[in-house]
């Protein structure tokens, strides 16, 4: 098992080898997993994983390498290998490491798993599913506890120690009624404590119920341009284009639609999105570059407030570095309930799962709405067979009509229902 001194020894070895700048991250995770197959508790296992990640810069050339064995011999060999990697790379003056910051320790979440509560909660949700929804078939399901620890050092004097304990649940399920079978669905979320039934977390119970309804589907009456009522379960799929477009590669290459758009409207006023790594149990204490993470507004009443540039991306573009490591999205709720939003949808789809390829640089997309429903005149009419939805992701954000007052808490994100217009449905 690695110790914190391993990180210090590795940083010393990198300096001795000749790196002008160096970074070391020692990460360790203890994972306790309780799993079930088809409704029956089947396995409890524990494992430990340690990873030592090294990065070094010499003559503006950078290399990185990770190892799982952390003996002094393994570290010395990894440093030699890293030297060869760095010397063989192209020089880039934008390569750098975080500047000096005050030494700090961060900790959150339970220090030990409550195995009795893990057993009770997983057994409880399996019983809930089989009792309340007899046609439901819960496949693989897990409830895990993670204890994640890290030591982050660099040659500028950065020294951070972190520890985060959390639970993570994952459920996969389908339904069978006679010869008819639904498409599978799934959900997952992170928790700080096991103080309520898993069926009440995220949108779990709603998804279980919907799956039993989806054993028999119908096709939409015809192709049309209508609305999507996007559930929290797939909302991030429709936010990801903008988030990817304001990150390193598109902004450095100049292909981003959002180049020069900080401070300008990029979405409807109804949309406010913040990255909150310090608030969520599924968040993070540090950015990947080694800065203390901060909650960061990304979109505020439709206006783009921040790019998501790393230290490298900031140096390449001359733009500010992001104060967050990304993700951990919290979307502000709106004024009206989701039921009120639904009543205003003349024709559209309630979409709970989206399967599509990556949009092109302009944001054009097409994909399949799965586990979804046809809406007509404000009423959810029936579950639909796999249906194509298409449009433009940038335009979609501009066409947000409203977001719901209700939000679902997933531990790694807090998301509402979102209504958008002018989507091709076929």
N, C-alpha and C positions, 0 to 999 in steps of 0.2 A: 504494500500500500504506500502511495506517495505521501510526502509530508510537505508542509509549507516551505521548508528549507530547500526542497527540490527546485522550486521556482527561483530562489535566490542563487543556488548553485548554477542553474542553467543560465541566468543572466550574467553571472561572472564568467562562465565559459564562453559566452558570445562575445563579451568584451575582449577576453584573452585571445580569441581567434582573430580579432581584427575588425569586427563590425563597428562602424561609426555610431550607429543607432540600433537599438534592439528592443524587442518586446517579448514578454513571456506571459503566458496564461496557463495556469494549472487548474483544471476543472475536474471535480470529483462528484459522482452521483451515486447515492444509494437508492435503489428502486425496489419497492415491495409491491408485488402485484397479486391481486386476487382475481381469478378469472372464472367464467362460466361458459359452457357450451350448451346451446339449445335448452336454456332454462335450468341447468343443473350446475351447481358450484363444482369446479373440477380441479383447480390448481391454485396453490399459494407458493410463490417463489420470491426469492430475494437475490439481487445481484449488485455488484459494485463495479463501477467503471471509472477509470482515471485517464485523462488525456492531457498531454503537455503540448501546447502549441507555441512554436517559436517563429519569430519574424526578425529579419535583420536587413540593414541597409548599409551598403558600402559603395562609394563612388556613385551615388544616386541610383544604384541598382538594388532591387529588393527581392527577397525570396521568403518563402514561408514553408513550414513543414509541421506535421503533427505526429506524435508517437503515443502508444498506449503503455509501453514498458518504460519505467522511469528510473532505472538503476543508473548510477554514475556512468557506467560504461555505455548504456543506451543513450544517455544524454550527450556524452562526448561524440559518439558516432553521429547522432542527429545534427549536432553543431557542424561537424565536418561536411555532412551531406548538404546542409543549408548553405554553407559557404560556396559549394560548387553550384548550387541552384542560383544563388544571388549573382555570382560572378558571370554566369551564363545568360543573365537576363538583360534586357535593354535598359539603359539609364533613363531616368525620368526625374527631373527636379521636384516634381509634385509628391514624390514618395517622402513620407515623414511619419513621425510618431507624436503622440500627445505631449504637450508641454507639461511642466511640473505643476502639480496641484497638491493641496493638503492631503496628507495620508488620512484614510477613512475606512471604517468598517460598517457594513450594512447587513441587516438581518431582518427577516420577516417570516411568519408562518410557524406551524408546529415543528418542534425539534425531533419528535418521535411519532411514528404512526400509531393510530388507535386501531389495532387489528380487530378488536371486538366490534367496534363501530363499522369498520369496513365490511366485515362479514354480515352484520345486521342490515346495513343499507343496501348491499348488493342483493341479498336474499329478499329484502322488502320490495325492491323494484321488480324483481323477477316474479314474485307473487302477485304484485299489483298488475303486471302485464297479463299474466295468465288468467287472473280472476276477472278483471274488468273487461279484457278483450280476448275472449276465448279463441278467436281465429288467428290471433297474433302468434308468430313464431320468432322468439328472440334468439338470434344466433350467437355469435361471439360477443361477450360483454366483459368488461374489465373495470375494476376500481383499483387504482394505484396510489401509492404514496411516494413522493420524490423528495429527497433531501439533496439539494444541489449546493455545492460549495466551490468557491473559486478564489484564486490569488492572482491579481493582475499587477505586473511589474513592468517598468520600462527604464531605459538608461537615462531618462530625464528626471528620474526620481519619483515617478508615479508609483503608488503602492496602495492598492485597494484590496480589501478582503470582503467577500460576500457570502451569505448563506440564505437560502430560501427553501422553506418546506411547504409543500402543497399536495393536495389530492387531485387526481385526474380521473374522470369517468369517461367511458366510451361504450356505446351500445349500437349494435346492428340488428335489424329486424325486418321481417316481411310478414305477410299474412296469407293464409290459405283457407278458402271456403269452397268445399267440394273440389272441383277440378280447376278452379280459378285461383291464380296466385298473383299477388301484387308485386310490383317492382320493389327491390330492397331499399331501405333507407337507413340512416344512421344519425347519430348526434354525439356530441362530446363537449365537455366543459371542465374548467378548473375550479377548485374549491379550497378555501382556507381552512374550513372545518366542516365536519359532517353533522350539521345541526338540523337538517331537514331532509325529507325523502328525496331521492334522486329524481323521482317522477315529477317533482315540483321545481326542478332546476332547469334553466334554459327554457326550451320549448318542448321538453321531453314528452309530457303527457299528450300534448296536442299532436305531435308527430306519431305517437303510438295509435291514437284514435284515427288519424287520417289514413294511416297505412291499412287499417282494417276496411276502410271505405274504398280503397284503391284496387281491390281485387278484381273489380269490373270497371273498365274505363270505356269512354266513348271518344270519337274523333270530334274536333270542332266542326261546326256546320260548314264553314268555308274560310278561305283566306281573308284576312282583314287587317287593317291598321287600327290598333286599339291601345289599351293601357295594360301595364303590369302592376300588380300589387305584390311587391317583393317582400318576402318574409325575412326576419332576422337570420334565418338559417342559411340564406345564400346572398345576403346583402353585400358582404365583402367581395363577392365575385364581381359585383357591378361598381364597386369603388376602387378595385385594384388597378384598373387601367390608369386612372389619374395618379395614384400613388407610385406606380412603376414609372410613369412618365416624368415625375419630378425627382427621380433618383439619379445616380451617377451616370450610367451609360447613355440614356437619351439626352441628358443635358450636356454632357461632355461632347457627344457626337453632333449635337445641334438638331437632332430629329424630334425632340419633344414638342408637342403642340403647345406646351405651357412655358416655353422659353420666354423670359421677360414678362411673365404674367403675375408675379407676386405683387399683391396690391390691387389686382384687377379681378372682376367677376369671372368665375369659371363654372358656376353652377347657379341654380335657383336660390333665391333668398331663404327658402325653407330649409336649406342644408347647412348644418354646422358640424364639423368633424374635428375632433381633438385626439391626438395620441397621448395616452395617459399611462405611461409605464410605471409611474410611482404610485398610482392608485389601485391598480388591478393586481390580484394575486398571481395572475399569469403574466405579469409585467417583467421588467428588468431594472437593475440598479445602474448599469453602465452601458454606454454605447460600445460598439465593437472596436472603436479606436481607443477607448480608455478614458472617456469623459463621464462625469456623473450625469445620468439621464435626467431630463426634466420634462414635465408635461408641456406639450407644444400644440398650439392651435394650427391646424392644417387648412381648414376651410371655415370661414366665419361669415355666416349669412350670405353664403355664395361666393365670398371673396377669398382667393388663394392667399394664405398668410405665410407659408413657409415651404421651401423645398426640403427634400430628404437627402441631402448631400453628406457623404462621409468626409473625413478630413482630406482624403485624396481628391474627391470630387470638388470640394471647396477650393483647394489649391489649383486644380486644373481650370476651373471656371472663374475664379475670383469672386465667387458668391459665398454667402455665409454658410458655415457648417450647421447641420441639423442638431438640435439639442436633445433629440430622441433617437433611439435605435430603430424606430419604426414600429408598425403594428400597434397593438393595444388600443384599438379604435373605440372611441366613445362618440356616438352620434346623438346630438341633442334631440329630445322628444318634441313633438309639436303640440298644437292646441287641442286637436280633436282625437277621438278614439278611433281605433282601426275599424270598428263596425260602422262608424259614421263615414269614414273614408270609403269603405266598401259600397255603401249605399249610393255613392256618387259615381261609381264606375258603370258607364253605360254598357261597355263591352270590353272584355279583357281576360287576363289570366292571373290567377293567384299562383305564384311560382314559389316553390319551396326547395327545389334542387335544380341547378343549372349545370349542364355539361357542354362546354364549348371550347374551341381552340383559342389561342391567344389572339386578341385583336391586332390588326395591322397598325402601323405607326400613326395612321389617321384616326384610329379608334373604331373602324368598321368591324362588326362582329356578327356571328350567327352561331347558334347553339340549340341544344334541346332542353326544353322544360320537362323535367321529370317529377313524379309525385306531385302533380299540380292540378289545378281546377279551372274550369271555364266559368267566367262571370258574365252575366247578362242582366241589364237593368237593375244593378245593385244587389244581385242575389248570386251566391255560389251555386251553380246549377248541377255540376257533376264532375267527377275526376276524369281527366283526359288522358288519352294515349299519348305517347311521346310526341311532342309538338315543337316545331321550329319557331324560334323567336330571333329576330334580327334587327339591327339598327346600328347606331353609332354611339360608342360609350361616352364621348365628350358631349354629344348632343343630348344623350340620356340624362346627364347630370343637369343640363340646362333646362330639361323638361320635367324636373321633379315638381309635382303638383303640391305635395305635402308629405309630412312624416307623422307617424302616430304618436299619441301621448304615451301609450304603453311601450316599454322596451324590455328586451330579454337580456338577462345577465348570464354571460358565459364564463366569466372569470378572466378570459383573455380579451374580451370585447363586450361592449354594451350597445345593443343595436335595436332600432325600432322597425316597424313596417314602413315601407316607402312606396308611394304611388307615383308612377311616371306615365307620360303620355307618348303617343306617336311611335309605337313599336310595331314592327311587322310580325304578324302571327300567322303561321301556315301549317 
